[in-house]
Amino acid sequence: MTRNLSKKLMKIFAIIVLVISVLAGGAIAFLVTTIDQDTIKSKAIQLVRDKTNRELKINGEVSWTFFPWLGLKIQNISLSNPPDFKDSYFAEASEIDVNIKLLPLILGNIEIGHLNLKNFNLQLLKNNLDKSNWQDLLALGDATPITTTQNRKPTIENFIISDIAVDNGSILWQDQKTNKKIKISKLNLHCRNIDLNQPFDLSTSFHLDNLISSLNSEVTANTQVKLDIKNGLYEFKRLQLASKLKNKTATATFDLEGKVDIKLDLKKQLLLASALKLNIAKTSITGSLQGSNIIDNPTFSGNLTLNNTDAAELMTLLEINKYFKKGTTSSFKTTLSISANIVNFKTIEAHLNDTILQGNANYAITSNNTTFDLALNKLDYAVFADKPTKTPPATAPTTEPELIPRLTSKQTKSITTNDHSTKLNGHLKIGAIKYGKLQFTNFSTKIAANNGIIDCQKIGFDFYQGKAFGSANINTRSTTPNINLKLTLDNTSIQTMLKDLANYENFSGSLTLNTNITISNLTGNGSILINHGSYRGVDVPYEVRRAHAVLNIKQLPEKPQSPHTDFDKLTMNFRVNNGILSTNDFLVQAPDYKITGQGSANLKAKNLDLSLSAYSTHDENFFVPIKVTGALTDPSIRFDAVVMLQHAIKKVVNNVIQNQVEKHIKNLPQEINKILPLNKLFN
């Protein structure tokens, strides 16, 4: 867009200069016979109307000088838009001052001494029908040149300007369909000693405002220009650019410095931009660009290299949330090709510290669609975490990562302010992912994004000796992104996972997990299966045997040296509502005991509250109640003696009552027992 806009600006400016020059030349025919300003104005207005079908307004004075220069000064002049743009002007200036050598003009040559535009304002508009307010002028520029009174066609070879100056100008580019705006203000431009056969100097300064984002800048530029109009050769040597960039929401100002050499061959339609060097926000950019068929069907190819010593500085400038710690180094290399509708990054290699991204990407401009095939060697969450502002006390506990990662408010803001018209389709592979101490390997997914919906299908990765697969759907159209995750873990090692998650090793086994959960409000459901597990620290079978021996006044079993509970299978189904996980069918199965129960886990507070019952397979009428409370990764397990005693007393009382009733039933007449089978009352 910038390249096309620059090309159009140059052409429009050249046309405006030519029109002004012709106005000056056309004025000669009657300047020598009249000094009436109204006549001059009416002649000029009529000439513009005939040639452009636009309205020229001159609300100020017109003055002139004669030999050896024909000087013309026009104040308060404006040019209207075409009929489809009625609400505003196309160009205006508070003053146009031009002088032309008189004798060469009579001979059919235009030699301008200087052209000065004061308070020159240009508005480039595109309406809802994708029609621009400059198309008719471009067509005018391609038409047959205006002839002189001697019927000679002025050619570019005999069109010479010594000096051009624009003081306090502005240019507004606006797409009314998308409301995108870019404004150049405080524009000052100077070209001195212009000679079509020799290099001459050009300098400019302006203020650039991107009215969509908060990025703005002060820009100065200078170059040495060499023009060979006859052969269509244009050269800009040592084009130097300096700028101060600033976000309106940031206090820091970033210096930008750049250099490039540009060569244009319009006859062969070739462009070469070489020796590009750009420095900004601790970032160095180098590269080159070659263009072909640049007028009829432009295509470009080249290479670009970026080296950055502090990624946080660049993120602050671009107003992207500062995900990187200060001092994070990065680099980016690509070979690319650009056509009218496609930007193709043929190769990509990016480094962020020792993280490496490789692959390719393709951007279709018209459909705003990006396809990609990218691979990361690794991704460490710690690289993206903000550096703590204060060092925590030595006694403070180490912060554990969230069991289910949640976006920060800064990350949420960044995602929800994205342009939802962007479309993404591609594949992403990551060799290893590290979140705290948790590790994922061989991650892959297929990503499709459209209208603010990001769909990740065919998610797969290796996870602690097991496999994981699933899908995720992210809706970024609301203030808080809505993330839905469907995930299956198969044969995951619990012990190694819990060791990395919370430095906890008391629980082991092979985990199979199925879950469907909405991350934003922690709501969903799922199931858990743990095979061949063990819990170290408590021996549930021993505690059941010991309680049974105490209540039946028998010899206590031998206490184990290293208490642990082995089991064949642990299963449960669960529901999650606003971060509270609940289950009603907790079940542990083993050869000589089983555990049943129900309860909940608070995933936000990371604590447990379970009520369990342990049964011996040798006496299912006897159970030991167990309470599990406390931290999720290191719970407190205690046996509820009160409940167990209540159950024992109830059993004794029931036995006494049963014995007494059965004695009385035996003493009843046989006729009553035949009518009412009371002997079956307790069976």
Beta strands, then each sheet from edge to edge (+ up, - down):
strand 1: 56-58
strand 2: 62-65
strand 3: 69-80
strand 4: 89-101
strand 5: 110-118
strand 6: 121-126
strand 7: 159-175
strand 8: 180-192
strand 9: 200-210
strand 10: 215-228
strand 11: 233-247
strand 12: 253-265
strand 13: 270-280
strand 14: 283-292
strand 15: 299-308
strand 16: 330-338
strand 17: 342-352
strand 18: 355-364
strand 19: 369-376
strand 20: 379-380
strand 21: 423-435
strand 22: 438-450
strand 23: 453-463
strand 24: 466-475
strand 25: 482-493
strand 26: 507-518
strand 27: 523-536
strand 28: 564-577
strand 29: 580-589
strand 30: 593-602
strand 31: 607-616
strand 32: 619-631
strand 33: 635-639
sheet 1: 1+ 3- 2+
sheet 2: 1+ 3- 4+ 5- 7- 6-
sheet 3: 1+ 3- 4+ 5- 7- 8+ 9- 10+ 11- 12+ 13- 14+ 15- 16+ 17- 18+ 19- 21- 20-
sheet 4: 1+ 3- 4+ 5- 7- 8+ 9- 10+ 11- 12+ 13- 14+ 15- 16+ 17- 18+ 19- 21- 22+ 23- 24+ 25- 26+ 27- 28+ 29- 30+ 31- 32+ 33-
end
